[in-house]
Amino acid sequence: MEHLQCLIIGAGPAGYTAAIYASRANLKPVMYVGNQPGGQLTTTNDVENYPGFPDGVTGPEMMELFKKQAERFGTDVQYGVVTAVDFSSHPHKVVIDDEKTVSADTVIIATGATAKWLGIPSESKLNGSGVSACAVCDGFFYRGHDVAIVGAGDTACEEALYLSKLCKTVHMLIRRDTMRASKIMQQRVLNTPNIIVHWNTETDEILGDFTVNGVRIKNTVTGETQEIPIHGFFVAIGHQPNTHVFSKYITLDEQGYIITQPDSTKTNIPGVFACGDVQDRHYRQAITAAGSGCMAALEAERYLVAIETPVTNVVA
């Protein structure tokens, strides 16, 4: 069985940053990239809010640069999906593709979270060409234009309010006649003049051949349809953290996010750390993911030093 000092699971900004720091610390990290190498950023055409790229950069290009930097310092990037883990003893055991088992002194989980989508064909067709799951990431591209957003929770309200500061009109599509959001968030939305709330409304189709130019909505009570011209379509119906394979051992919150110790990436299992969107239900930005990846690598290094040089009782 192959034994590693540091195993990194996932290859988004958090995973690659952890890999850069771990490899520079001579931990000889091995990274398994999973089903979506590069994470959610690979579905983003333009990234303009990450420091160091004054002219912007595409998501796939940024992730390729992250990968090259990690490999430059010695990270062994492998293709494979973690299908099982055993964190009941040390070293930890991880199964790749139901075939290969490796053991590791430290494991950094950076598997991210997957945006929930409506599941209509035009949504996937225009993803990255006017369809987005992150208003903070992509709202700037639609400043001065009309947009639509789907969702009824606090996150949807927050993103609608964010878009209202940039966009001419924000059409908020609510499937029922009530919102799930807190009362104060609902009131803020309803008091914002350029947010138009469409109650009892579902998305019938997103319109456009190459970029979004409209949305056809359907009233869930009357069945009537209406087309609204827009340039951007945002989906804010939640995210699903990619944590199922760890759930037997790692403590999760009610939404499935990994719970880490305050001001730390430590999980409830010694030697297992979590960083990025897999443990961040609030920010979900590339820059915050990268920062927590740095934290995870530093904590993994300190953990290895501690187990290699245990403190012993000194008898006077």
C-alpha positions as protocol buffer text, in pm:
chain_id: "A"
residue {
  index: 1
  type: MET
  ca { x: 0 y: 0 z: 0 }
}
residue {
  index: 2
  type: GLU
  ca { x: 133 y: 341 z: -97 }
}
residue {
  index: 3
  type: HIS
  ca { x: 190 y: 565 z: 204 }
}
residue {
  index: 4
  type: LEU
  ca { x: 183 y: 945 z: 185 }
}
residue {
  index: 5
  type: GLN
  ca { x: 265 y: 1228 z: 420 }
}
residue {
  index: 6
  type: CYS
  ca { x: -5 y: 1448 z: 272 }
}
residue {
  index: 7
  type: LEU
  ca { x: -302 y: 1356 z: 53 }
}
residue {
  index: 8
  type: ILE
  ca { x: -513 y: 1632 z: -102 }
}
residue {
  index: 9
  type: ILE
  ca { x: -860 y: 1546 z: -229 }
}
residue {
  index: 10
  type: GLY
  ca { x: -1000 y: 1796 z: -478 }
}
residue {
  index: 11
  type: ALA
  ca { x: -846 y: 2041 z: -722 }
}
residue {
  index: 12
  type: GLY
  ca { x: -1006 y: 2384 z: -703 }
}
residue {
  index: 13
  type: PRO
  ca { x: -847 y: 2701 z: -563 }
}
residue {
  index: 14
  type: ALA
  ca { x: -843 y: 2552 z: -212 }
}
residue {
  index: 15
  type: GLY
  ca { x: -684 y: 2223 z: -314 }
}
residue {
  index: 16
  type: TYR
  ca { x: -420 y: 2376 z: -540 }
}
residue {
  index: 17
  type: THR
  ca { x: -324 y: 2641 z: -283 }
}
residue {
  index: 18
  type: ALA
  ca { x: -291 y: 2370 z: -19 }
}
residue {
  index: 19
  type: ALA
  ca { x: -74 y: 2177 z: -266 }
}
residue {
  index: 20
  type: ILE
  ca { x: 154 y: 2477 z: -328 }
}
residue {
  index: 21
  type: TYR
  ca { x: 212 y: 2532 z: 43 }
}
residue {
  index: 22
  type: ALA
  ca { x: 244 y: 2162 z: 124 }
}
residue {
  index: 23
  type: SER
  ca { x: 494 y: 2097 z: -153 }
}
residue {
  index: 24
  type: ARG
  ca { x: 703 y: 2400 z: -54 }
}
residue {
  index: 25
  type: ALA
  ca { x: 709 y: 2254 z: 298 }
}
residue {
  index: 26
  type: ASN
  ca { x: 848 y: 1930 z: 150 }
}
residue {
  index: 27
  type: LEU
  ca { x: 540 y: 1727 z: 246 }
}
residue {
  index: 28
  type: LYS
  ca { x: 546 y: 1565 z: -100 }
}
residue {
  index: 29
  type: PRO
  ca { x: 168 y: 1601 z: -146 }
}
residue {
  index: 30
  type: VAL
  ca { x: -30 y: 1381 z: -380 }
}
residue {
  index: 31
  type: MET
  ca { x: -352 y: 1529 z: -516 }
}
residue {
  index: 32
  type: TYR
  ca { x: -649 y: 1342 z: -659 }
}
residue {
  index: 33
  type: VAL
  ca { x: -850 y: 1582 z: -871 }
}
residue {
  index: 34
  type: GLY
  ca { x: -1190 y: 1406 z: -876 }
}
residue {
  index: 35
  type: ASN
  ca { x: -1465 y: 1438 z: -1134 }
}
residue {
  index: 36
  type: GLN
  ca { x: -1419 y: 1811 z: -1199 }
}
residue {
  index: 37
  type: PRO
  ca { x: -1050 y: 1907 z: -1210 }
}
residue {
  index: 38
  type: GLY
  ca { x: -1031 y: 2276 z: -1130 }
}
residue {
  index: 39
  type: GLY
  ca { x: -1365 y: 2282 z: -952 }
}
residue {
  index: 40
  type: GLN
  ca { x: -1653 y: 2518 z: -1026 }
}
residue {
  index: 41
  type: LEU
  ca { x: -1422 y: 2783 z: -1171 }
}
residue {
  index: 42
  type: THR
  ca { x: -1381 y: 2569 z: -1481 }
}
residue {
  index: 43
  type: THR
  ca { x: -1741 y: 2660 z: -1570 }
}
residue {
  index: 44
  type: THR
  ca { x: -1673 y: 3035 z: -1535 }
}
residue {
  index: 45
  type: ASN
  ca { x: -1575 y: 3225 z: -1848 }
}
residue {
  index: 46
  type: ASP
  ca { x: -1433 y: 3539 z: -1687 }
}
residue {
  index: 47
  type: VAL
  ca { x: -1283 y: 3595 z: -1342 }
}
residue {
  index: 48
  type: GLU
  ca { x: -1222 y: 3962 z: -1266 }
}
residue {
  index: 49
  type: ASN
  ca { x: -1223 y: 3969 z: -885 }
}
residue {
  index: 50
  type: TYR
  ca { x: -914 y: 3757 z: -811 }
}
residue {
  index: 51
  type: PRO
  ca { x: -608 y: 3969 z: -720 }
}
residue {
  index: 52
  type: GLY
  ca { x: -315 y: 3961 z: -961 }
}
residue {
  index: 53
  type: PHE
  ca { x: -515 y: 3950 z: -1284 }
}
residue {
  index: 54
  type: PRO
  ca { x: -579 y: 4315 z: -1374 }
}
residue {
  index: 55
  type: ASP
  ca { x: -717 y: 4222 z: -1716 }
}
residue {
  index: 56
  type: GLY
  ca { x: -921 y: 3930 z: -1588 }
}
residue {
  index: 57
  type: VAL
  ca { x: -871 y: 3562 z: -1661 }
}
residue {
  index: 58
  type: THR
  ca { x: -1093 y: 3273 z: -1759 }
}
residue {
  index: 59
  type: GLY
  ca { x: -1172 y: 3016 z: -1494 }
}
residue {
  index: 60
  type: PRO
  ca { x: -1011 y: 2724 z: -1682 }
}
residue {
  index: 61
  type: GLU
  ca { x: -698 y: 2931 z: -1752 }
}
residue {
  index: 62
  type: MET
  ca { x: -667 y: 3028 z: -1386 }
}
residue {
  index: 63
  type: MET
  ca { x: -697 y: 2667 z: -1272 }
}
residue {
  index: 64
  type: GLU
  ca { x: -434 y: 2557 z: -1523 }
}
residue {
  index: 65
  type: LEU
  ca { x: -198 y: 2821 z: -1382 }
}
residue {
  index: 66
  type: PHE
  ca { x: -272 y: 2698 z: -1028 }
}
residue {
  index: 67
  type: LYS
  ca { x: -196 y: 2342 z: -1140 }
}
residue {
  index: 68
  type: LYS
  ca { x: 135 y: 2438 z: -1303 }
}
residue {
  index: 69
  type: GLN
  ca { x: 244 y: 2627 z: -993 }
}
residue {
  index: 70
  type: ALA
  ca { x: 163 y: 2332 z: -767 }
}
residue {
  index: 71
  type: GLU
  ca { x: 347 y: 2091 z: -996 }
}
residue {
  index: 72
  type: ARG
  ca { x: 645 y: 2325 z: -1016 }
}
residue {
  index: 73
  type: PHE
  ca { x: 707 y: 2270 z: -645 }
}
residue {
  index: 74
  type: GLY
  ca { x: 658 y: 1894 z: -666 }
}
residue {
  index: 75
  type: THR
  ca { x: 289 y: 1818 z: -620 }
}
residue {
  index: 76
  type: ASP
  ca { x: 198 y: 1483 z: -777 }
}
residue {
  index: 77
  type: VAL
  ca { x: -135 y: 1549 z: -949 }
}
residue {
  index: 78
  type: GLN
  ca { x: -329 y: 1227 z: -1012 }
}
residue {
  index: 79
  type: TYR
  ca { x: -661 y: 1165 z: -1185 }
}
residue {
  index: 80
  type: GLY
  ca { x: -904 y: 964 z: -978 }
}
residue {
  index: 81
  type: VAL
  ca { x: -1212 y: 983 z: -759 }
}
residue {
  index: 82
  type: VAL
  ca { x: -1214 y: 904 z: -388 }
}
residue {
  index: 83
  type: THR
  ca { x: -1482 y: 639 z: -343 }
}
residue {
  index: 84
  type: ALA
  ca { x: -1430 y: 539 z: 21 }
}
residue {
  index: 85
  type: VAL
  ca { x: -1234 y: 642 z: 330 }
}
residue {
  index: 86
  type: ASP
  ca { x: -1144 y: 489 z: 664 }
}
residue {
  index: 87
  type: PHE
  ca { x: -1058 y: 751 z: 923 }
}
residue {
  index: 88
  type: SER
  ca { x: -1105 y: 516 z: 1219 }
}
residue {
  index: 89
  type: SER
  ca { x: -731 y: 478 z: 1279 }
}
residue {
  index: 90
  type: HIS
  ca { x: -400 y: 640 z: 1191 }
}
residue {
  index: 91
  type: PRO
  ca { x: -266 y: 651 z: 925 }
}
residue {
  index: 92
  type: HIS
  ca { x: -586 y: 726 z: 736 }
}
residue {
  index: 93
  type: LYS
  ca { x: -690 y: 506 z: 447 }
}
residue {
  index: 94
  type: VAL
  ca { x: -845 y: 632 z: 125 }
}
residue {
  index: 95
  type: VAL
  ca { x: -977 y: 426 z: -168 }
}
residue {
  index: 96
  type: ILE
  ca { x: -942 y: 562 z: -522 }
}
residue {
  index: 97
  type: ASP
  ca { x: -1184 y: 453 z: -797 }
}
residue {
  index: 98
  type: ASP
  ca { x: -1291 y: 150 z: -589 }
}
residue {
  index: 99
  type: GLU
  ca { x: -954 y: -9 z: -670 }
}
residue {
  index: 100
  type: LYS
  ca { x: -646 y: 152 z: -523 }
}
residue {
  index: 101
  type: THR
  ca { x: -599 y: 212 z: -148 }
}
residue {
  index: 102
  type: VAL
  ca { x: -348 y: 461 z: -11 }
}
residue {
  index: 103
  type: SER
  ca { x: -263 y: 555 z: 346 }
}
residue {
  index: 104
  type: ALA
  ca { x: -180 y: 906 z: 458 }
}
residue {
  index: 105
  type: ASP
  ca { x: -61 y: 1079 z: 772 }
}
residue {
  index: 106
  type: THR
  ca { x: -261 y: 1390 z: 680 }
}
residue {
  index: 107
  type: VAL
  ca { x: -561 y: 1436 z: 452 }
}
residue {
  index: 108
  type: ILE
  ca { x: -678 y: 1771 z: 318 }
}
residue {
  index: 109
  type: ILE
  ca { x: -1037 y: 1764 z: 193 }
}
residue {
  index: 110
  type: ALA
  ca { x: -1102 y: 2026 z: -76 }
}
residue {
  index: 111
  type: THR
  ca { x: -1388 y: 1867 z: -268 }
}
residue {
  index: 112
  type: GLY
  ca { x: -1597 y: 2183 z: -287 }
}
residue {
  index: 113
  type: ALA
  ca { x: -1971 y: 2222 z: -325 }
}
residue {
  index: 114
  type: THR
  ca { x: -2184 y: 2179 z: -635 }
}
residue {
  index: 115
  type: ALA
  ca { x: -2444 y: 2440 z: -726 }
}
residue {
  index: 116
  type: LYS
  ca { x: -2799 y: 2312 z: -752 }
}
residue {
  index: 117
  type: TRP
  ca { x: -2956 y: 2377 z: -1091 }
}
residue {
  index: 118
  type: LEU
  ca { x: -3307 y: 2382 z: -1231 }
}
residue {
  index: 119
  type: GLY
  ca { x: -3233 y: 2097 z: -1469 }
}
residue {
  index: 120
  type: ILE
  ca { x: -3366 y: 2249 z: -1792 }
}
residue {
  index: 121
  type: PRO
  ca { x: -3167 y: 2203 z: -2117 }
}
residue {
  index: 122
  type: SER
  ca { x: -3122 y: 2574 z: -2190 }
}
residue {
  index: 123
  type: GLU
  ca { x: -2967 y: 2620 z: -1847 }
}
residue {
  index: 124
  type: SER
  ca { x: -2677 y: 2387 z: -1921 }
}
residue {
  index: 125
  type: LYS
  ca { x: -2650 y: 2509 z: -2281 }
}
residue {
  index: 126
  type: LEU
  ca { x: -2602 y: 2872 z: -2172 }
}
residue {
  index: 127
  type: ASN
  ca { x: -2407 y: 2805 z: -1852 }
}
residue {
  index: 128
  type: GLY
  ca { x: -2121 y: 3053 z: -1855 }
}
residue {
  index: 129
  type: SER
  ca { x: -2283 y: 3249 z: -2138 }
}
residue {
  index: 130
  type: GLY
  ca { x: -2534 y: 3440 z: -1931 }
}
residue {
  index: 131
  type: VAL
  ca { x: -2634 y: 3170 z: -1685 }
}
residue {
  index: 132
  type: SER
  ca { x: -2457 y: 3176 z: -1349 }
}
residue {
  index: 133
  type: ALA
  ca { x: -2490 y: 3041 z: -995 }
}
residue {
  index: 134
  type: CYS
  ca { x: -2294 y: 3325 z: -835 }
}
residue {
  index: 135
  type: ALA
  ca { x: -2412 y: 3686 z: -845 }
}
residue {
  index: 136
  type: VAL
  ca { x: -2107 y: 3812 z: -657 }
}
residue {
  index: 137
  type: CYS
  ca { x: -1880 y: 3641 z: -911 }
}
residue {
  index: 138
  type: ASP
  ca { x: -2059 y: 3743 z: -1229 }
}
residue {
  index: 139
  type: GLY
  ca { x: -2301 y: 4026 z: -1151 }
}
residue {
  index: 140
  type: PHE
  ca { x: -2053 y: 4293 z: -1257 }
}
residue {
  index: 141
  type: PHE
  ca { x: -2075 y: 4175 z: -1619 }
}
residue {
  index: 142
  type: TYR
  ca { x: -2443 y: 4273 z: -1631 }
}
residue {
  index: 143
  type: ARG
  ca { x: -2423 y: 4619 z: -1481 }
}
residue {
  index: 144
  type: GLY
  ca { x: -2686 y: 4845 z: -1636 }
}
residue {
  index: 145
  type: HIS
  ca { x: -2879 y: 4549 z: -1780 }
}
residue {
  index: 146
  type: ASP
  ca { x: -3189 y: 4356 z: -1682 }
}
residue {
  index: 147
  type: VAL
  ca { x: -3138 y: 4018 z: -1512 }
}
residue {
  index: 148
  type: ALA
  ca { x: -3342 y: 3745 z: -1348 }
}
residue {
  index: 149
  type: ILE
  ca { x: -3271 y: 3536 z: -1040 }
}
residue {
  index: 150
  type: VAL
  ca { x: -3440 y: 3217 z: -920 }
}
residue {
  index: 151
  type: GLY
  ca { x: -3466 y: 3139 z: -549 }
}
residue {
  index: 152
  type: ALA
  ca { x: -3662 y: 3216 z: -236 }
}
residue {
  index: 153
  type: GLY
  ca { x: -3417 y: 3181 z: 52 }
}
residue {
  index: 154
  type: ASP
  ca { x: -3181 y: 3419 z: 227 }
}
residue {
  index: 155
  type: THR
  ca { x: -2904 y: 3358 z: -28 }
}
residue {
  index: 156
  type: ALA
  ca { x: -3136 y: 3440 z: -317 }
}
residue {
  index: 157
  type: CYS
  ca { x: -3243 y: 3761 z: -142 }
}
residue {
  index: 158
  type: GLU
  ca { x: -2883 y: 3859 z: -70 }
}
residue {
  index: 159
  type: GLU
  ca { x: -2785 y: 3802 z: -431 }
}
residue {
  index: 160
  type: ALA
  ca { x: -3092 y: 3987 z: -562 }
}
residue {
  index: 161
  type: LEU
  ca { x: -3001 y: 4285 z: -344 }
}
residue {
  index: 162
  type: TYR
  ca { x: -2641 y: 4269 z: -466 }
}
residue {
  index: 163
  type: LEU
  ca { x: -2756 y: 4263 z: -828 }
}
residue {
  index: 164
  type: SER
  ca { x: -2996 y: 4552 z: -767 }
}
residue {
  index: 165
  type: LYS
  ca { x: -2696 y: 4779 z: -704 }
}
residue {
  index: 166
  type: LEU
  ca { x: -2548 y: 4691 z: -1043 }
}
residue {
  index: 167
  type: CYS
  ca { x: -2836 y: 4610 z: -1272 }
}
residue {
  index: 168
  type: LYS
  ca { x: -3121 y: 4813 z: -1415 }
}
residue {
  index: 169
  type: THR
  ca { x: -3392 y: 4564 z: -1313 }
}
residue {
  index: 170
  type: VAL
  ca { x: -3379 y: 4238 z: -1121 }
}
residue {
  index: 171
  type: HIS
  ca { x: -3665 y: 3995 z: -1185 }
}
residue {
  index: 172
  type: MET
  ca { x: -3689 y: 3759 z: -888 }
}
residue {
  index: 173
  type: LEU
  ca { x: -3872 y: 3437 z: -972 }
}
residue {
  index: 174
  type: ILE
  ca { x: -4046 y: 3271 z: -676 }
}
residue {
  index: 175
  type: ARG
  ca { x: -4214 y: 2935 z: -730 }
}
residue {
  index: 176
  type: ARG
  ca { x: -4472 y: 2982 z: -452 }
}
residue {
  index: 177
  type: ASP
  ca { x: -4661 y: 3277 z: -307 }
}
residue {
  index: 178
  type: THR
  ca { x: -4418 y: 3306 z: -14 }
}
residue {
  index: 179
  type: MET
  ca { x: -4042 y: 3316 z: 43 }
}
residue {
  index: 180
  type: ARG
  ca { x: -3837 y: 3093 z: 271 }
}
residue {
  index: 181
  type: ALA
  ca { x: -3606 y: 3382 z: 355 }
}
residue {
  index: 182
  type: SER
  ca { x: -3604 y: 3555 z: 692 }
}
residue {
  index: 183
  type: LYS
  ca { x: -3856 y: 3835 z: 734 }
}
residue {
  index: 184
  type: ILE
  ca { x: -3593 y: 4107 z: 736 }
}
residue {
  index: 185
  type: MET
  ca { x: -3443 y: 3983 z: 408 }
}
residue {
  index: 186
  type: GLN
  ca { x: -3785 y: 3962 z: 248 }
}
residue {
  index: 187
  type: GLN
  ca { x: -3860 y: 4319 z: 354 }
}
residue {
  index: 188
  type: ARG
  ca { x: -3535 y: 4446 z: 210 }
}
residue {
  index: 189
  type: VAL
  ca { x: -3614 y: 4284 z: -123 }
}
residue {
  index: 190
  type: LEU
  ca { x: -3971 y: 4412 z: -133 }
}
residue {
  index: 191
  type: ASN
  ca { x: -3853 y: 4762 z: -45 }
}
residue {
  index: 192
  type: THR
  ca { x: -3599 y: 4775 z: -329 }
}
residue {
  index: 193
  type: PRO
  ca { x: -3758 y: 4959 z: -622 }
}
residue {
  index: 194
  type: ASN
  ca { x: -3572 y: 4784 z: -905 }
}
residue {
  index: 195
  type: ILE
  ca { x: -3642 y: 4431 z: -780 }
}
residue {
  index: 196
  type: ILE
  ca { x: -3960 y: 4292 z: -932 }
}
residue {
  index: 197
  type: VAL
  ca { x: -4086 y: 3982 z: -752 }
}
residue {
  index: 198
  type: HIS
  ca { x: -4279 y: 3734 z: -966 }
}
residue {
  index: 199
  type: TRP
  ca { x: -4483 y: 3513 z: -732 }
}
residue {
  index: 200
  type: ASN
  ca { x: -4608 y: 3164 z: -828 }
}
residue {
  index: 201
  type: THR
  ca { x: -4358 y: 3161 z: -1110 }
}
residue {
  index: 202
  type: GLU
  ca { x: -4130 y: 2895 z: -1253 }
}
residue {
  index: 203
  type: THR
  ca { x: -3877 y: 2910 z: -1534 }
}
residue {
  index: 204
  type: ASP
  ca { x: -4013 y: 2754 z: -1851 }
}
residue {
  index: 205
  type: GLU
  ca { x: -3708 y: 2825 z: -2070 }
}
residue {
  index: 206
  type: ILE
  ca { x: -3401 y: 3048 z: -2084 }
}
residue {
  index: 207
  type: LEU
  ca { x: -3391 y: 3215 z: -2423 }
}
residue {
  index: 208
  type: GLY
  ca { x: -3091 y: 3273 z: -2649 }
}
residue {
  index: 209
  type: ASP
  ca { x: -2878 y: 3086 z: -2901 }
}
residue {
  index: 210
  type: PHE
  ca { x: -2529 y: 3176 z: -2780 }
}
residue {
  index: 211
  type: THR
  ca { x: -2595 y: 3418 z: -2494 }
}
residue {
  index: 212
  type: VAL
  ca { x: -2898 y: 3484 z: -2277 }
}
residue {
  index: 213
  type: ASN
  ca { x: -3141 y: 3735 z: -2422 }
}
residue {
  index: 214
  type: GLY
  ca { x: -3458 y: 3648 z: -2234 }
}
residue {
  index: 215
  type: VAL
  ca { x: -3649 y: 3409 z: -2012 }
}
residue {
  index: 216
  type: ARG
  ca { x: -3990 y: 3253 z: -2057 }
}
residue {
  index: 217
  type: ILE
  ca { x: -4170 y: 3221 z: -1726 }
}
residue {
  index: 218
  type: LYS
  ca { x: -4484 y: 3027 z: -1638 }
}
residue {
  index: 219
  type: ASN
  ca { x: -4741 y: 3107 z: -1373 }
}
residue {
  index: 220
  type: THR
  ca { x: -4786 y: 2797 z: -1158 }
}
residue {
  index: 221
  type: VAL
  ca { x: -5150 y: 2885 z: -1083 }
}
residue {
  index: 222
  type: THR
  ca { x: -5289 y: 2998 z: -1419 }
}
residue {
  index: 223
  type: GLY
  ca { x: -5043 y: 2824 z: -1652 }
}
residue {
  index: 224
  type: GLU
  ca { x: -4992 y: 3147 z: -1846 }
}
residue {
  index: 225
  type: THR
  ca { x: -4648 y: 3213 z: -1994 }
}
residue {
  index: 226
  type: GLN
  ca { x: -4462 y: 3540 z: -2044 }
}
residue {
  index: 227
  type: GLU
  ca { x: -4128 y: 3631 z: -2201 }
}
residue {
  index: 228
  type: ILE
  ca { x: -3901 y: 3883 z: -2027 }
}
residue {
  index: 229
  type: PRO
  ca { x: -3595 y: 4030 z: -2202 }
}
residue {
  index: 230
  type: ILE
  ca { x: -3283 y: 3987 z: -1985 }
}
residue {
  index: 231
  type: HIS
  ca { x: -2908 y: 3953 z: -2030 }
}
residue {
  index: 232
  type: GLY
  ca { x: -2821 y: 3748 z: -1723 }
}
residue {
  index: 233
  type: PHE
  ca { x: -2992 y: 3458 z: -1546 }
}
residue {
  index: 234
  type: PHE
  ca { x: -2886 y: 3364 z: -1193 }
}
residue {
  index: 235
  type: VAL
  ca { x: -2974 y: 3045 z: -1009 }
}
residue {
  index: 236
  type: ALA
  ca { x: -2973 y: 3075 z: -628 }
}
residue {
  index: 237
  type: ILE
  ca { x: -3147 y: 2761 z: -507 }
}
residue {
  index: 238
  type: GLY
  ca { x: -2858 y: 2633 z: -299 }
}
residue {
  index: 239
  type: HIS
  ca { x: -2538 y: 2430 z: -310 }
}
residue {
  index: 240
  type: GLN
  ca { x: -2465 y: 2068 z: -227 }
}
residue {
  index: 241
  type: PRO
  ca { x: -2129 y: 2015 z: -53 }
}
residue {
  index: 242
  type: ASN
  ca { x: -1941 y: 1714 z: -186 }
}
residue {
  index: 243
  type: THR
  ca { x: -1909 y: 1535 z: 146 }
}
residue {
  index: 244
  type: HIS
  ca { x: -2107 y: 1212 z: 115 }
}
residue {
  index: 245
  type: VAL
  ca { x: -1801 y: 986 z: 107 }
}
residue {
  index: 246
  type: PHE
  ca { x: -1674 y: 1137 z: 436 }
}
residue {
  index: 247
  type: SER
  ca { x: -2002 y: 1145 z: 629 }
}
residue {
  index: 248
  type: LYS
  ca { x: -1937 y: 826 z: 831 }
}
residue {
  index: 249
  type: TYR
  ca { x: -1637 y: 983 z: 1003 }
}
residue {
  index: 250
  type: ILE
  ca { x: -1645 y: 1361 z: 958 }
}
residue {
  index: 251
  type: THR
  ca { x: -1890 y: 1582 z: 1149 }
}
residue {
  index: 252
  type: LEU
  ca { x: -2120 y: 1772 z: 911 }
}
residue {
  index: 253
  type: ASP
  ca { x: -2375 y: 2047 z: 969 }
}
residue {
  index: 254
  type: GLU
  ca { x: -2743 y: 2016 z: 878 }
}
residue {
  index: 255
  type: GLN
  ca { x: -2671 y: 2112 z: 516 }
}
residue {
  index: 256
  type: GLY
  ca { x: -2385 y: 1866 z: 476 }
}
residue {
  index: 257
  type: TYR
  ca { x: -2093 y: 2110 z: 508 }
}
residue {
  index: 258
  type: ILE
  ca { x: -1790 y: 1994 z: 704 }
}
residue {
  index: 259
  type: ILE
  ca { x: -1767 y: 2153 z: 1047 }
}
residue {
  index: 260
  type: THR
  ca { x: -1420 y: 2284 z: 1124 }
}
residue {
  index: 261
  type: GLN
  ca { x: -1286 y: 2421 z: 1448 }
}
residue {
  index: 262
  type: PRO
  ca { x: -1308 y: 2802 z: 1490 }
}
residue {
  index: 263
  type: ASP
  ca { x: -1030 y: 2988 z: 1305 }
}
residue {
  index: 264
  type: SER
  ca { x: -900 y: 2655 z: 1178 }
}
residue {
  index: 265
  type: THR
  ca { x: -941 y: 2391 z: 907 }
}
residue {
  index: 266
  type: LYS
  ca { x: -921 y: 2105 z: 1162 }
}
residue {
  index: 267
  type: THR
  ca { x: -1208 y: 1856 z: 1153 }
}
residue {
  index: 268
  type: ASN
  ca { x: -1316 y: 1623 z: 1432 }
}
residue {
  index: 269
  type: ILE
  ca { x: -1059 y: 1368 z: 1309 }
}
residue {
  index: 270
  type: PRO
  ca { x: -695 y: 1445 z: 1399 }
}
residue {
  index: 271
  type: GLY
  ca { x: -488 y: 1479 z: 1084 }
}
residue {
  index: 272
  type: VAL
  ca { x: -786 y: 1548 z: 858 }
}
residue {
  index: 273
  type: PHE
  ca { x: -840 y: 1906 z: 744 }
}
residue {
  index: 274
  type: ALA
  ca { x: -1108 y: 2070 z: 528 }
}
residue {
  index: 275
  type: CYS
  ca { x: -1081 y: 2385 z: 320 }
}
residue {
  index: 276
  type: GLY
  ca { x: -1271 y: 2577 z: 55 }
}
residue {
  index: 277
  type: ASP
  ca { x: -1638 y: 2550 z: -31 }
}
residue {
  index: 278
  type: VAL
  ca { x: -1672 y: 2206 z: 129 }
}
residue {
  index: 279
  type: GLN
  ca { x: -1667 y: 2383 z: 468 }
}
residue {
  index: 280
  type: ASP
  ca { x: -1764 y: 2737 z: 368 }
}
residue {
  index: 281
  type: ARG
  ca { x: -2139 y: 2793 z: 343 }
}
residue {
  index: 282
  type: HIS
  ca { x: -2112 y: 3173 z: 354 }
}
residue {
  index: 283
  type: TYR
  ca { x: -1860 y: 3318 z: 108 }
}
residue {
  index: 284
  type: ARG
  ca { x: -1788 y: 3057 z: -162 }
}
residue {
  index: 285
  type: GLN
  ca { x: -1530 y: 3272 z: -342 }
}
residue {
  index: 286
  type: ALA
  ca { x: -1208 y: 3162 z: -509 }
}
residue {
  index: 287
  type: ILE
  ca { x: -1002 y: 3397 z: -293 }
}
residue {
  index: 288
  type: THR
  ca { x: -1149 y: 3271 z: 36 }
}
residue {
  index: 289
  type: ALA
  ca { x: -1109 y: 2911 z: -79 }
}
residue {
  index: 290
  type: ALA
  ca { x: -744 y: 2973 z: -160 }
}
residue {
  index: 291
  type: GLY
  ca { x: -688 y: 3132 z: 180 }
}
residue {
  index: 292
  type: SER
  ca { x: -833 y: 2834 z: 363 }
}
residue {
  index: 293
  type: GLY
  ca { x: -622 y: 2602 z: 145 }
}
residue {
  index: 294
  type: CYS
  ca { x: -314 y: 2782 z: 274 }
}
residue {
  index: 295
  type: MET
  ca { x: -441 y: 2737 z: 631 }
}
residue {
  index: 296
  type: ALA
  ca { x: -497 y: 2363 z: 578 }
}
residue {
  index: 297
  type: ALA
  ca { x: -145 y: 2304 z: 448 }
}
residue {
  index: 298
  type: LEU
  ca { x: 12 y: 2498 z: 734 }
}
residue {
  index: 299
  type: GLU
  ca { x: -194 y: 2305 z: 988 }
}
residue {
  index: 300
  type: ALA
  ca { x: -108 y: 1975 z: 821 }
}
residue {
  index: 301
  type: GLU
  ca { x: 262 y: 2062 z: 843 }
}
residue {
  index: 302
  type: ARG
  ca { x: 230 y: 2149 z: 1213 }
}
residue {
  index: 303
  type: TYR
  ca { x: 39 y: 1828 z: 1279 }
}
residue {
  index: 304
  type: LEU
  ca { x: 315 y: 1620 z: 1118 }
}
residue {
  index: 305
  type: VAL
  ca { x: 581 y: 1795 z: 1325 }
}
residue {
  index: 306
  type: ALA
  ca { x: 381 y: 1726 z: 1641 }
}
residue {
  index: 307
  type: ILE
  ca { x: 339 y: 1353 z: 1577 }
}
residue {
  index: 308
  type: GLU
  ca { x: 704 y: 1315 z: 1473 }
}
residue {
  index: 309
  type: THR
  ca { x: 834 y: 1490 z: 1786 }
}
residue {
  index: 310
  type: PRO
  ca { x: 582 y: 1413 z: 2063 }
}
residue {
  index: 311
  type: VAL
  ca { x: 610 y: 1603 z: 2388 }
}
residue {
  index: 312
  type: THR
  ca { x: 729 y: 1381 z: 2674 }
}
residue {
  index: 313
  type: ASN
  ca { x: 696 y: 1435 z: 3044 }
}
residue {
  index: 314
  type: VAL
  ca { x: 1014 y: 1563 z: 3203 }
}
residue {
  index: 315
  type: VAL
  ca { x: 1089 y: 1439 z: 3554 }
}
residue {
  index: 316
  type: ALA
  ca { x: 1282 y: 1693 z: 3759 }
}
